[in-house]
Amino acid sequence: MADSDFTARIQGGGLLTAEILYWRPDCPSLLQTFAFQSIDRAPEFPRLHAFLDHWRREIHAMIHSIRIAHADWVGPAEVRVHDGEFRLN
């Protein structure tokens, strides 16, 4: 049985990272942050929309802004060779 995230990646999904800035009702002068990561398909982002629907129904906090990053390429990590020497002690 294949992992559901792997299956979603093969079907065109990519890693979505969303940074959500929000205010809680008990401290409206403090802007807080929450990070959400999931495998999702651009540009519809169905998992992000499902999470935000849950947020609106269940969480008593007002969203200020959402910043997203999405990587949809499936392949090996990129390696670049540079001339130089790095020493770790």
KEKE-3310 file (N, C-alpha, C; in steps of 0.2 Angstrom, whole numbers, plus 5000, padded with zeros to 4 digits):
npx = (5004:5003:5010:4999:5003:5014:5007:4999:5009:5014:5003:5003:5004:5012:5024:5016:5018:5011:5011:5002:4996:4988:4976:4971:4956:4958:4969:4970:4980:4992:5000:5000:5008:5006:5012:5008:5009:5008:5004:4999:4989:4993:4984:4973:4973:4966:4968:4973:4962:4952:4958:4958:4944:4940:4947:4940:4928:4930:4941:4944:4950:4955:4961:4974:4984:4989:5003:5010:5020:5025:5031:5032:5039:5044:5058:5076:5086:5093:5110:5124:5140:5153:5168:5179:5183:5177:5177:5173:5173)
npy = (4994:5011:5026:5040:5053:5051:5046:5057:5066:5060:5062:5075:5084:5095:5101:5111:5125:5135:5151:5158:5172:5179:5185:5183:5182:5185:5192:5205:5214:5207:5200:5184:5169:5154:5139:5129:5114:5104:5091:5097:5102:5114:5126:5126:5121:5112:5105:5115:5124:5116:5116:5129:5132:5123:5131:5143:5138:5132:5138:5151:5164:5178:5179:5187:5188:5177:5168:5159:5145:5135:5119:5110:5100:5084:5075:5072:5079:5095:5098:5108:5111:5119:5129:5129:5129:5122:5122:5113:5114)
npz = (5000:4996:5002:5007:5005:4996:4985:4982:4978:4967:4959:4955:4966:4978:4990:5001:5011:5023:5030:5043:5049:5064:5075:5092:5101:5115:5116:5108:5103:5100:5087:5081:5075:5064:5057:5043:5035:5021:5008:4993:4979:4967:4956:4965:4978:4988:5001:5009:5008:5014:5027:5031:5031:5042:5052:5052:5056:5069:5076:5087:5082:5073:5056:5050:5039:5025:5020:5007:5001:4988:4982:4968:4961:4958:4962:4964:4977:4974:4970:4971:4966:4973:4973:4987:5004:5019:5036:5051:5068)
capx = (5000:5007:5008:4994:5007:5017:5002:4997:5015:5014:4997:5004:5004:5018:5024:5014:5019:5007:5012:4996:4996:4982:4975:4967:4952:4960:4975:4970:4986:4997:4999:5004:5010:5005:5014:5004:5012:5004:5005:4993:4989:4992:4983:4967:4975:4960:4969:4973:4955:4949:4961:4955:4937:4940:4949:4934:4922:4932:4946:4942:4955:4954:4966:4977:4986:4992:5008:5011:5026:5023:5036:5028:5043:5046:5065:5081:5088:5098:5117:5129:5147:5157:5175:5180:5184:5173:5180:5169:5176)
capy = (5000:5017:5032:5044:5059:5050:5046:5064:5069:5057:5064:5082:5088:5097:5103:5118:5128:5142:5155:5161:5177:5179:5188:5179:5187:5187:5197:5207:5218:5203:5196:5177:5165:5147:5136:5123:5111:5098:5090:5100:5103:5121:5132:5125:5120:5109:5104:5122:5127:5112:5118:5136:5131:5121:5136:5148:5135:5129:5141:5158:5168:5181:5178:5194:5186:5170:5168:5152:5143:5128:5116:5104:5096:5078:5073:5072:5086:5099:5098:5112:5110:5126:5129:5132:5124:5123:5119:5113:5112)
capz = (5000:4995:5007:5003:5003:4990:4980:4980:4975:4960:4955:4954:4972:4980:4997:5003:5017:5023:5036:5045:5055:5066:5082:5096:5105:5122:5116:5101:5101:5099:5081:5082:5068:5064:5051:5041:5029:5018:5001:4990:4972:4965:4960:4969:4985:4991:5008:5012:5009:5020:5034:5032:5033:5049:5056:5052:5060:5075:5080:5088:5080:5066:5052:5047:5032:5024:5015:5005:4997:4985:4978:4965:4957:4961:4960:4969:4979:4970:4973:4968:4968:4974:4975:4993:5010:5025:5042:5056:5074)
cpx = (5004:5005:5004:4998:5011:5013:5000:5003:5015:5008:4997:5004:5011:5018:5022:5015:5016:5009:5006:4997:4989:4982:4970:4962:4954:4966:4975:4976:4992:4996:5004:5004:5009:5008:5010:5008:5008:5006:4999:4994:4988:4988:4976:4968:4969:4962:4970:4966:4951:4951:4958:4948:4936:4942:4943:4929:4924:4937:4944:4948:4954:4961:4968:4979:4989:4997:5010:5017:5024:5029:5033:5033:5045:5053:5070:5083:5093:5105:5121:5136:5151:5164:5176:5181:5180:5176:5175:5173:5172)
cpy = (5006:5022:5037:5051:5057:5049:5053:5067:5067:5060:5072:5086:5090:5099:5110:5120:5135:5145:5159:5166:5179:5183:5183:5184:5189:5191:5200:5212:5214:5199:5190:5174:5158:5145:5130:5120:5105:5097:5092:5101:5111:5121:5131:5124:5117:5108:5110:5125:5123:5115:5125:5136:5128:5127:5141:5145:5134:5133:5149:5163:5171:5181:5185:5193:5179:5171:5161:5151:5136:5126:5110:5100:5090:5076:5073:5079:5089:5099:5103:5111:5117:5125:5132:5127:5127:5119:5119:5111:5108)
cpz = (5000:5000:5003:5001:4996:4984:4977:4976:4967:4956:4954:4960:4974:4987:4997:5010:5017:5030:5038:5050:5057:5073:5086:5100:5112:5122:5109:5099:5099:5092:5082:5075:5069:5057:5049:5035:5027:5011:4998:4983:4970:4958:4965:4976:4989:4999:5012:5013:5014:5027:5036:5034:5040:5053:5057:5057:5068:5080:5081:5088:5073:5062:5049:5040:5032:5019:5013:5000:4994:4981:4975:4961:4961:4958:4965:4971:4975:4973:4968:4970:4968:4976:4982:4998:5016:5031:5048:5062:5079)
residu = (MET:ALA:ASP:SER:ASP:PHE:THR:ALA:ARG:ILE:GLN:GLY:GLY:GLY:LEU:LEU:THR:ALA:GLU:ILE:LEU:TYR:TRP:ARG:PRO:ASP:CYS:PRO:SER:LEU:LEU:GLN:THR:PHE:ALA:PHE:GLN:SER:ILE:ASP:ARG:ALA:PRO:GLU:PHE:PRO:ARG:LEU:HIS:ALA:PHE:LEU:ASP:HIS:TRP:ARG:ARG:GLU:ILE:HIS:ALA:MET:ILE:HIS:SER:ILE:ARG:ILE:ALA:HIS:ALA:ASP:TRP:VAL:GLY:PRO:ALA:GLU:VAL:ARG:VAL:HIS:ASP:GLY:GLU:PHE:ARG:LEU:ASN)
# end
